[in-house]
Amino acid sequence: MRAPTFVLALVLSCPSAWATATEVLRIGNGPEPETLDPHRVEGVSAGNIVRDLFEGLTAVGDDGAPVPAAAESWSVGADGLRYRFRLRDDLRWSNGDPLVAADFVRGLRRSVAPSTGSHFARMLEPIRNAAAIIDGRLPADTLGVHAPDAQTLEIELEAPNPTLPALLAHPCAFPLHADNAAASTTAFARPGRLISNGAYRLADWVVQSHVALVRNEHYRDPAAIARVHYVVTEDIHAELQRFRAGELDITAEIPPLQAERIRRELPGALRVAPYLGVYYYGLNLTRPPFAGAPQLRRALSMVIDRELLVQKVLHGLGLPAYGFVPPKTAGHVPQTPAWSAWPLARRIEEARRLYRQAGYGQDRPLQVEIRYNTHETHRRIATVVAAMWKQTLGVQTRLVNEEFKVFLHHRRLRRDTQVFRAAWMADFNDPMSFLGILHSAHGKNDSGWVDADFDAHLAVAAASVDGERRAEALAAAERRVLEDVPVIPLYVYVSKHLVAPRVRGWRDHPLDYHYSKDLTLADSQEGRG
């Protein structure tokens, strides 16, 4: 619920009371995390926590490129098909057990095993036999990963793939302790049971309140901050109030309606930066009205005034999106539909023609629902888009708001959706991180889109050693998305956080990754160790 105006005004006018006596970093983290199982993580809020709890062979550097993490170095064979990773000396789990290369083998095998239900298993398809394992044609122990000794991990690929080191920074490639592997898939990722290898370990999890982490004293370089609390903050106005009251050190975002006031009153705390993420509407192509109706899908996309959305709803905190891959993505050749350069009046005229061609009109208006998870910005965007569809085409739209976990469940089932709010944040700085989720077999393809040409373009890109040929294949794949419209891109994200003055070491990041181990608190009384 939005805060009353007088309460918000009072909070904004009072000086901040940054807490100075604690050793706790308090981070606003958006919706309740769906799981802390690294191989089953799905949402951004869960990913933020899991990157503090675990560490992969690589991590993501300040520029979005992979950097050494649990692996101190790696090399690739002359044919590009075999990678060898050398682990750091004396790596340990949070319970003190030695961490060895076999733990990474165990984690990678679990990610691709169909029984795990990983939504990101397809990210690992470059590894030999991964696709066949995911499809149930081979057992998980045939995956092309081997540990010839405790500190060496070898990975064999189906074809040369220079993005492998970047992929291995994702939670789907995190290691797994043998004791957790023996537990059920739902039981081990809980306080007192989860054994992790990152800078923090799991201390507490209060549903719809917070997840508490404490410093892992067995980590190779113990974090400066002793405790981190990830706080559930679905109400962005309440999150702002808590930040101004000194109850949060970092916010997940800011209320767009307050953007100008925040810029004016908290200029030193507001951090806005480019961010590789796209906000879009997914269309359920497995059932009417969108199955077999590309003209209808294109018409709905054409009449959305993205510039108006960004300026009036987001107050400039975003960029209009006509392509699916953000323009600043490394190695990306931006693609946009031809109609994106037309005047809006011409777009509306063509959209009405397509709408009639699809069998709809004033006497038979399209009746459709937009489903979104609880969040004021999602509600406002849905309201504005519905109004645009109504005014230009006569579409009758019903808005359906759901709690995040319920919303994700319905999206995956598809039977219960027509148009659904979605977003994708890059897992690595490459167009494949975006386009890959639309592959017909990808676990995040919630539209149910199946397109042989698109899949073929991705296959060419995956097998291409030549950078130019790979870029051409990815561009062709994106053009196919824009032609068939399984999704409607709306805007490209910028990251927008409030960061308290006592937080030191914050760096803007293209993937919006912020490892708590890299931060310090100015009023900290405790040192490392």
N, C-alpha and C positions, 0 to 999 in steps of 0.2 A: 504494500500500500504506500502511496506517495505521502511524504511528510506534509503536514499542514504548512501553509506559506509562512505563518508567523514563526513557527518553530525553526524552519529552514533559515529564515532571515536572522533569527537570533544566533543560530549556530555559525552562520557565515560572518557575523559581525564580531564575534568574540575571538580573542587571541587564542591560538592553538596552545594546548597544554601537552606538549610532547612528553610522554613518560620517560623518566630519566633513571629510575631506580632499578629497572628490570634488565634481565639478560635475554629478553624474548623479542624476536622479530615477528611482528604481527602483519600478515599479508592477507588482504582481501582477495578472494579466489573464485568469485562467481558461484556457480551452482554446486550442489553436493556432488563429490566425485562418485562415479558409478562403481569403481573398484580401485584397489591399489595393487592388483596383480599386474606386473609389468607387461605380461604377454597378452593381457586382455583389456588393457587400458584403451579408452576410446576418446574421451573428451579432453579439452584443454585443461580444465581444472585438475583432473586426475594426473595428466601428464606433468603438470608443474610440480606436483608432490613427488611423483615417482622419480623424476630426475634428481631430486635431492636424496632419495632413499637408495638409488642404485647408480651404478656407473658402468657404461659400456666400454668396449675396446677403444672407442673414440668418443669425443665430446664435440660440441659445436662452438667454434671460436667466435670472436667479436664480429667478424665479417661474414659469418654464416658458413665458413669452410670447416672441414673436420680437423681436429687437433688431437694429439695423443692424450689418452685418459688412462684406463687400466693397461692398455698396451703402450709401451714406451716408444715403439717404432714398428714399422711394417715395410714390407717389400713386395714387389709383384714380379712374376716371371716374365721372360721375354715375349711369351705368347699372350700375355694378359689374362691367362686363365687360372693362375694359382697365386693366391695371396698368402703371405706368411707374416703373422703378428707375434711380436715378442712381448710377453707380459712383464710388468715391472717386478722387481724383487720384493719379497715379503708382503704381498697383498693378502689382506685378511677380510673375512666376513665380520659382521657386527657382533657375532658371538665369539670371535677370536679364532675360528677355524681358518686354516690356510685357504686362500682362493687360488684355484689352479685352472689351467686351460680347459680341462674336462668340464668345468662348471659352465663355461661358455658353450661347449658342445651340447650340454644338457639343455640349456636355455634355448638355443637355436632349434634344436629338434622339437622341443615342446611348442615353440611358436608355430611351426609348420604342421604339427599334428592336427588333423581335423577335430579330434576330441577336445582340443583346447578352445576352439571357437575364436581364435584371434582375428580381429577385424583388419589387422595389418600384415597377415601372413604373406600376402601377395607381394609385399615389399621385398621379401627375401627370394623371390623367383629367380633372380640372377644366379643363385647358388645351385650347383648341380643337383638334380632330382627334386628340387623344392616344389616345382609345379606338379609333378606326378604325386608327390606325397600329399600336398594340399587337396588334390583331386581324389585321393584315396586309392591310387593305383600302385603305390609303393609304401613300405613301412618307413617310419620316421628315422630309423637308424641307418637308412641308405643316403641320408643327406650328406652332401659333399663337404663335411667339416670333420677335422681330425685333430687330435692332440697327441703328437708324437712324444712330447714330454710335458712336464708340469707347467712350463713357461712358454710353450710354443703352440699356437693355433694355426692350422692350415685350412684355407677355404678354397675349394675348387668351384669354378664358374661354368655355366653352360656356354657363355660367350663373353668376350672381353667387356668389362663394365667399369668405367672409371669412377662411377658414383658409389662403389661399394663402401669405401671408408666412411662416407657421409651416411649411408644407410645404417651402419653399425652403431651410430650414436642414438638411434631410435630405441625406445623401450622394448620393442619386439625382439631386439638382439641382445638384451641384457642377460646376464648369467643367472643361474638358478642353483641354490643350495640343495644338496641331496636330501636333507630332511624335509624341505618344502616340496620337493618333487614327489616325495612319498605321501604327502597329504592330499586331500581332495582339492579340486580346483577352486572351491569357494572357501575353504577353511583356513588356508595358511596366510592369506594377506590380511591379517588382523593383528592388533597389538598383542604382544607376548608370543606370537607365532612367526611373524614375518622376520626372516633373516636376510639382511640386505648388505650391499657392499659399498654404498655411497657414503657421503660425508655425514649423513644423519641416519638414525634408526627410528622406527615407529614407536611412539610412547602411548598415544591415546587417540581415539577416534569417536567423537560424539556426533551422531548423525544429525544433519541440519544445523550443526553448530561449528565444529572445527576439527581439524586433524592436527595433533601435536607431535612434533619431531624433537628428538634430543641429539646432541652431538655424538657421533660414532667415534669413540676413543680408539678404535682399531683401524680407522681410516688412515691412509698413508700420510696425509697432511691435515690433522684435525682442524675443523672449522673454527673461526674466531668467535662466532655467535653460538651460544650454548643451546638455545632452544628456538624453534621456529613454529609458529602457529599459523596454519592455513585456515582462514575463517570463511565460512559460507556467507556470501554477500550477493544474493539474487536481487535484492532491492538496492538499486544504485544510489538512490537518494539517502537511504539509511547508511549506506557505505560512506558517502560523503560526510554525513554527520559524525560518524564514528572517527573518520580521519581528522576532522576539525577538532574533535574532543580529545585527540591524542590516544584513541583506542586502537587505531590502525597506523602502521608505518608506511604501507604501500597499498594502493587501491588497485582492483582489477581493471577499472576504467573510471570514467567520469560521466555524469548525466549530460547528454548533449545540450539540454535546455539551459544548463548552468555554465556552458563553455565560456561565454564571454565574461561572465562574472568571475569565474575561476581564473581565467587569463589575467584579469585585472587585479584580483585580490591575492592570488597565490602563484605569482609568476615564477618564483624560485622553486616551487614544489611540482609544478606541472611539467610533465615530460611527454611530448608528442613527437613521434618519429615514424618514418616509413616502416611498413610491416608487410611481410609476404603472406597475405591472407585475403581471401575473397568471400564476400557475403552473397549468397544466391538463393533462389527458390528452386527446389527440386520438384519435378513433375513425375507423378507415378505413371509410368508407361505400360504397366501390366494390366490396366483396367480402364474403362471409359472414365472421363471423356478424352483422355490424352493418348490412349493406345491407338496407333495408326493414324494420328491426326497431326502431322507436322505443321500444316497450315495454321491450325488453331494455336499451337504452341508458339509459332512465330508471331502471330498476331498479338498475343498477350505480351510478348517481350517487347514488341515494337512500340507499344503505346505507353510504356513506362518512362516517365521523364526522370532519368537518373540524376541529372544536374539539380533538379528541384529537390529530390530526396536528400542529396548530400547537403545542400545549402539550408533547407528549411527543417529537415528532420534531424540531421546529424550536425548541423551548424558548422559545416566545413570540416568536420572530423572524419574525412574519408575522401575517396576519389571515385568518380563515376566509372563503372565497369561495363564494357561492352564485350570484352573477351573474357575467357575463363582463367587465364594465367596472368597474374599481376605483371605489369610492364617491366618492373625492375628486377625480375627473376633472372639469375645468371644464365647466359646462353639462350635467352628467349628472343624470338622474332615475333613482336606483337601482332596479333590478328584481331580484326574487328569485322563485323558484318557491313556490307556496303551501305545498308540503310542507316547506319549510325551517323553518317555525315549528312543525311537529309534534314531539311527543316521538319520540325515536329508535325506541322500540318500535313506534309506529304506522307510522313510515316503513318499518321492516323488514317489517312485516305487508303493507303495500301493495306493497313491492318484490317480495316472494315471489309475490304474486298476478300481478304483471306478468311475472315470470320464468316462471311456469307458462304464462301466456298466450302467451309467446313460444316455447313448446315445450320448455322445459327443466325439470328437476327432479332428484330424488335418483337416479332410474334413468337419466337422461340429462343429466349435468351439463355446463355450458358449459366448453369447454376453450379457453383464450385465452392469449395472450402479452402481456406488457408490455415494450416496448422502450425503453431509455433510454441516454443517453450517459454515459461514465465520470465518476462523481462520487459521493462517499459519500452525500450527502443524497438524490440521485435513487435510489440503491439502497435506502436505508432507507425512503423514501416508498413505493417500489414493493413492498417487502416487507410493509409495514404494510397497504397497500391490498389486496394479494393475500390477506392474512390476514382482512381484513374481508369480502371477497367469499366466501372459503371458509367462514367461520363463520356468515354470515347466509344465503347462497344455495347453498353447496356448489360454487362455481366452482373449477375446477382451473386454476391460473395458472402459466405458465412465465415466468421473468424472463430477458431478453436484454440484456446490456450490450455497448455498442460504442464505439469511438473516435469522437470528435465528427464528423469529416468522413464517415466511413462511415455513421454514424447519420443524418446529414442526407440523404445519398444515398438510403438506404432509405426514409426518410420521404417524399421526393419521388416515388420510384417507386411507392409505395403497395402494390405487389404483395407486398412483403415485410413488411408491418406489419398489426397488428390494433389494439392500443392502444399509443400512443407518448407519451412524455413531451414536453411542449412548454411554452414560456413566451413571453409577449409583453410587451415594454417599450414604452411609448408613444413614438412619434416626434414627437408634438406633443400638447399638452394639450387633448384633445378626444375625445369618445366614438368618433368616426369612426376614430381611430387604431387602436382595438381592433376595432370591428365590421367595418371595411373589409377585414380580412384573411380574413374568412369569406365574402366575396362569391364567387359561383360562378366568376368569372374571375380572382380574385386569385392571384398567384404564390405566396402563403404559405398558401393554402387546402389544407393537406396532408391534410385529412380527405376531400377530394373532395366536399364537401357542395354540392348544387345545390338551391336552394329559391327559387322564383319570388316568393313573398310577401316573403321577407327581402330579396332584391335590389330589389324594388319599393319597400320602405320606405327603403332606402339611397338610391335614386334620388330619392325625394321630399325626403329630407334634403339631398341634394347640391344640389337646385334651389331650396331654400327660402331666401328672404331674411329672412323673419319668424322670429325666434329661437324663439318658442314653438312654431310649427308644426314647425320643424326638431327641437326637443327631443322633441316627441311622436312624430315619425317614427323617431328613433333609439331611443326607449324601446320602440316597437312592434317594431323590429328585434331588440332584445335579448330581448324576450319570446318572439319566434319561436325564437331560439337555445335558450332554456330549455325550450320546449315540445318541440322536435325532438331536442335533445341531440346535436349533432354533436361537441361537446366537453364535457368535464366539468371545470369550474373547481374548483380545490382550495384555493388560498390567494392572497391579495394580498401582494405583496412589501413588505418594508421594505429600504432599503439598509443595509448593515452592513459598514463598513470599519474597519480599523485604520489610523490616520494618525500617522506619526512626529512627535514634537515639533518637528523641524527644518523640517517642511513648513508654510509659511505661506500664507494666502489661501484655504484650503479652505472651501467653503460647501456645506452640505447642499442637495440639488437634487431637485425632484419627478420629474425624468426621469433622475436619477443621472448627469448629464453633468458632466464636470469637464475643462475645457480646461487643458492643462499651461501654456499661456502666461499664465494668470491666477495661477499659483502661483510662490512663491519658496522658496529654501532658506535657513534662518537662518544657516548657516555658509558661505554663498556668498562667494567672494572676487572673483568676476567681476561686472561690472556689465552694463548693457544695451549692445547693439551688438557 
